[in-house]
Amino acid sequence: MRTANLAKYLVATLAALAASATFAQAIIVTPTAPPPPVRVEVVPAPRAGYVWDRGHWQWINGAYAWVPGHWQLVRVGYRWVPGHWAQFGPRWRWIEGHWA
């Protein structure tokens, strides 16, 4: 590959990676466990072509804040895996919701 073509290929590849959701996700690690999900959230009636993504605690500016649930557009052939907190030693990490 000539140098000019290689440079164009690398720029296009990096642009594609930067545009992907997986590449752009921030990794959130907190020093304390999230509060229990005791909030009562009224789940709307089923909606064709969508799946409900339940509310969760999010780490914002050094404290947990509640983020209400919302609809996710269905991806045919996939299932929605809700976001969740996972403990890694003494810290907690947010695992973003995703399609599997």
PyMOL commands that set and color helices and strands:
alter all, ss='L'
color gray80, all
select helices_A, chain A and resi 3-19+21-24
alter helices_A, ss='H'
color red, helices_A
select strands_A, chain A and resi 29-30+50-53+56-60+63-67+70-73+80-81+84-88+91-95+98-99
alter strands_A, ss='S'
color yellow, strands_A
deselect
rebuild
show_as cartoon
